[in-house]
Amino acid sequence: MSDQDYREFDPNETDNDISDEVIEEVTGNKDSSKDDKKDNKTTEFCYICHRPDNITGPLIKMAPGMSVCTECMQRTFDSMGSFGFGGGDNSKSNIDMSKMPNISFLNLGNLFNDGPKLKNAHGTAKAADEKDRPAPAIDINNIIPPHKIKEKLDEYVVGQDYAKKVMSVAVYNHYKRVATGTMDDIEIEKSNMLMLGPTGSGKTYLVRTLARLLDVPLAITDATSLTEAGYIGDDIESVVSKLLAAAGNDVERCQQGIIFIDEIDKLAKKKNTNQRDVSGESVQQGMLKLLEGADVEVPIGASSKNAMVPTTTINTRNILFICGGAFPAMDEIIKSRLNKHSSMGFMADLKDKYDDDKNILQKVTVEDLREFGMIPEFIGRLPIVFATETLDEDMLVRILKEPKNAIIKQYQKLLELDEVKLEFEEGALHAIAKKALDKKLGARGLRSIIEEFMLDIMYEIPKDENIGQVIITEDYIEKKGGPKILLRTTGLIPEKAAAN
């Protein structure tokens, strides 16, 4: 052998080619610190965000001394896709990647089974690619009965007794269906609702109050923004995305929520048109699977599937859909049907018999809806059809003062903070209701009218600390006089105080 094979080993030398195992075997000394290093793994940090691997999860080795977490790597790929690395005329790179998969859709979290997190029913996180487990059954003994639901609605909504009764029964049956699933192998169908009613009659307010009482997630969306897939506008699945966001990305809770689609009458088929109906009949057809129950893939934290965000699958089988709309000109269709067979003969009715019927929408039938432009398949998936009542003067007065959060109570609370008592005379309330009826805005017109007359009062009260009470009179609403004002210090009678 050569002298190199028997060269002397110097343990103090740092540049030795002999491995640590050979050193330990020759010298008989083992470094105890190495065992500690094996037991205590060195914490590694992401090269970009500088977070430790015990927070980010396993790091991706890019180069010696350079490791990157999956989140930063995903952001890098997303930014590459947004800056034109996908090829094409607008690409800022000379690399032609047009025939390669779009790397912006690569989910690096799946490499370590550490994908985007969703919340389950217990509030803990679960992976987005985790298979949806069956939602825990709702305790049927804890479901609020219909009469209790209506009693709660009566505290917030004035009138509309028939609409509240229909909604209470439908919601009760729906959540019994969710709790039981099947009953003696008989599958219970969904009780989706179609609610008609003039503007300002409380359709949206009924649904919002109902969801608050039941403590379930609610998504309110507008059908006018929905278009057929491939056109500018919201996809049909965006209504489910809003419900997922309302549920805090809790999939199981989302699958037991309520979706209210307003302005559904705007989806009626367009008549006598040569253009493609991308926001009418085609949207009705696209909504069929949602109403009946289907697995829908929706993005997490975005309303568009093209947002390059993780997606999850939502089953709409146990989601209650409530569709509402004013359906203008529906009253003419109903009148035409009612007068069709009764315009001639001795038993004929007058053509203007139903002109004074303010609640003629409650006589609506499936044939009327088809005549209006709703397709039969869409109507068939909304088995419960009802209409709200048109508000009259007495109902508007009750809306002003009876509900828990009545408009008058709100203003009284505002002035109470300034230590001023606010009162409305009964004649003033009826004058406000008459003005709202003239505007034909329903309950929405009440607040705008009160805002107009309360403007000067709300402006002047902070100026004078002597004002102790304000009484709104009918003459003030009719612009024939002013409000009555009582002062704290002088004790003037109302008439003289108002003159001051």
ZIFEN-V489217 format. One record per backbone hydrogen bond with DSSP energy under -0.5 kcal/mol. NH is the residue of the N-H (numbers start at 0). CO is the residue of the C=O. E is the energy in kcal/mol with one decimal. If there is no record, write none. Layout:
# ZIFEN-V489217
[[NH	CO	E] [NH	CO	E]]
This chain:
# ZIFEN-V489217
[[4	1	-0.8] [5	1	-0.6] [5	2	-0.6] [6	3	-1.0] [9	7	-0.5] [10	8	-0.7] [12	9	-1.6] [15	13	-1.0] [22	18	-1.8] [23	19	-2.3] [24	20	-1.9] [25	21	-2.5] [26	22	-2.8] [27	23	-1.7] [29	27	-0.5] [31	29	-0.8] [33	30	-1.1] [34	30	-0.7] [35	31	-1.4] [36	32	-2.0] [37	33	-2.1] [38	34	-2.2] [39	35	-3.4] [40	38	-0.9] [45	50	-2.3] [46	66	-3.3] [49	45	-1.3] [52	43	-2.1] [54	51	-1.5] [55	51	-2.1] [56	52	-1.7] [59	67	-3.3] [60	58	-0.6] [61	59	-0.6] [61	65	-2.3] [62	65	-1.7] [65	62	-2.7] [67	59	-2.3] [72	68	-2.0] [73	69	-2.4] [74	70	-2.4] [75	71	-2.0] [76	72	-2.2] [77	73	-2.5] [78	74	-2.5] [79	75	-2.1] [80	76	-2.0] [81	77	-2.1] [82	78	-1.5] [83	80	-1.0] [84	79	-2.2] [86	83	-0.9] [90	87	-1.1] [91	82	-0.7] [92	83	-0.6] [96	94	-1.0] [99	96	-1.2] [102	100	-0.8] [104	101	-1.8] [105	102	-1.6] [107	105	-0.9] [109	106	-1.4] [110	107	-1.6] [111	108	-0.9] [112	109	-0.7] [113	108	-3.4] [117	125	-3.4] [118	248	-1.5] [119	123	-2.2] [122	119	-1.9] [125	117	-3.1] [127	115	-1.7] [129	126	-1.1] [139	137	-0.5] [141	138	-1.6] [142	139	-0.7] [147	144	-0.5] [148	144	-2.0] [149	145	-2.5] [150	146	-1.7] [151	147	-2.0] [152	148	-2.3] [153	149	-2.2] [154	150	-0.8] [154	151	-0.7] [155	151	-0.5] [155	152	-1.2] [156	152	-3.1] [163	159	-2.5] [164	160	-2.2] [165	161	-2.5] [166	162	-2.4] [167	163	-2.2] [168	164	-2.2] [169	165	-2.4] [170	166	-2.6] [171	167	-2.1] [172	168	-2.6] [173	169	-2.1] [174	170	-2.3] [175	171	-1.6] [176	172	-2.0] [177	173	-2.0] [178	174	-1.9] [179	175	-2.2] [180	176	-2.8] [181	179	-2.4] [182	185	-1.7] [185	182	-0.8] [186	184	-0.6] [187	180	-0.7] [192	320	-2.1] [193	383	-3.0] [194	322	-3.7] [195	193	-0.5] [195	385	-2.6] [196	324	-1.2] [200	197	-1.4] [205	201	-2.0] [206	202	-1.7] [207	203	-2.6] [208	204	-2.3] [209	205	-2.3] [210	206	-2.4] [211	207	-1.8] [212	208	-2.1] [213	209	-2.0] [214	210	-1.1] [215	210	-1.6] [218	257	-2.0] [220	218	-0.6] [220	259	-2.5] [222	261	-2.5] [224	221	-1.1] [225	222	-1.2] [226	233	-2.0] [227	277	-2.2] [230	227	-1.8] [233	224	-2.2] [237	234	-1.5] [238	235	-1.3] [239	236	-0.8] [240	236	-1.5] [241	237	-1.9] [242	238	-1.2] [243	239	-2.2] [244	240	-2.1] [245	241	-2.2] [246	242	-1.6] [247	244	-1.5] [248	243	-2.7] [249	246	-0.6] [250	118	-1.1] [250	248	-0.9] [253	249	-2.4] [254	250	-2.0] [255	252	-1.3] [256	253	-1.7] [257	216	-2.3] [258	319	-2.6] [259	218	-2.9] [260	258	-0.6] [260	321	-2.2] [261	220	-2.8] [261	259	-0.7] [263	323	-2.6] [265	262	-1.5] [266	263	-1.6] [267	264	-1.3] [268	372	-2.3] [277	275	-1.7] [279	276	-0.6] [281	276	-1.1] [282	279	-0.5] [283	279	-1.8] [284	280	-2.2] [285	281	-1.9] [286	282	-1.6] [287	284	-0.9] [290	286	-2.3] [291	287	-2.0] [292	288	-2.1] [295	293	-0.6] [295	313	-3.2] [297	295	-0.7] [297	311	-2.7] [299	309	-2.7] [300	298	-0.6] [306	303	-1.3] [307	304	-0.6] [311	297	-2.6] [313	295	-3.1] [313	311	-0.5] [315	293	-2.3] [315	313	-0.6] [317	314	-0.5] [318	315	-1.0] [319	256	-2.1] [319	317	-0.5] [320	318	-0.5] [321	258	-2.7] [322	192	-2.9] [323	260	-2.4] [324	194	-1.7] [329	326	-1.6] [332	328	-1.2] [333	329	-2.3] [334	330	-2.4] [335	331	-2.3] [336	332	-1.9] [337	333	-2.5] [338	334	-2.1] [339	336	-0.7] [341	338	-0.7] [347	344	-1.2] [348	341	-3.1] [352	349	-1.7] [354	351	-1.0] [356	353	-1.0] [357	355	-1.0] [359	356	-0.9] [361	358	-1.4] [362	359	-1.9] [363	360	-1.5] [368	364	-1.7] [369	365	-2.3] [370	366	-2.2] [371	367	-1.8] [372	368	-1.3] [373	368	-2.2] [378	374	-2.0] [379	375	-2.5] [380	376	-0.8] [380	377	-0.7] [381	378	-1.8] [383	191	-1.7] [384	382	-0.8] [385	193	-2.1] [387	195	-2.7] [395	391	-2.1] [396	392	-2.1] [397	393	-2.1] [398	394	-2.4] [399	395	-1.6] [400	396	-1.1] [401	397	-3.1] [402	397	-0.5] [403	154	-1.8] [405	402	-1.4] [406	398	-0.6] [407	399	-1.8] [409	405	-1.6] [410	406	-1.8] [411	407	-2.5] [412	408	-1.8] [413	409	-1.9] [414	410	-2.4] [415	411	-1.6] [416	412	-1.1] [417	414	-0.9] [418	415	-1.7] [419	414	-2.2] [420	467	-2.2] [422	469	-2.3] [424	471	-2.4] [428	424	-1.7] [429	425	-1.9] [430	426	-1.9] [431	427	-2.1] [432	428	-2.2] [433	429	-2.2] [434	430	-1.9] [435	431	-1.9] [436	432	-2.1] [437	433	-2.0] [438	434	-1.5] [439	435	-0.9] [440	435	-1.1] [442	199	-2.5] [443	440	-1.1] [444	441	-1.1] [445	442	-1.1] [446	442	-0.7] [447	443	-0.8] [448	444	-1.5] [449	445	-2.3] [450	446	-2.8] [451	447	-1.5] [452	448	-1.6] [453	449	-2.3] [454	450	-0.8] [457	453	-2.8] [458	454	-1.5] [459	455	-2.3] [460	456	-2.2] [461	457	-0.5] [462	459	-1.2] [463	459	-1.0] [463	460	-0.6] [464	462	-0.6] [466	463	-0.9] [467	485	-2.9] [468	485	-1.8] [469	420	-3.0] [470	483	-3.0] [471	422	-3.0] [471	469	-0.5] [472	470	-0.5] [476	472	-1.5] [477	473	-2.4] [478	475	-0.8] [479	474	-3.8] [480	474	-1.0] [483	470	-2.4] [484	493	-0.7] [485	468	-2.6] [487	465	-3.6] [496	492	-2.4] [497	493	-2.7] [498	494	-1.5] [499	495	-1.6]]
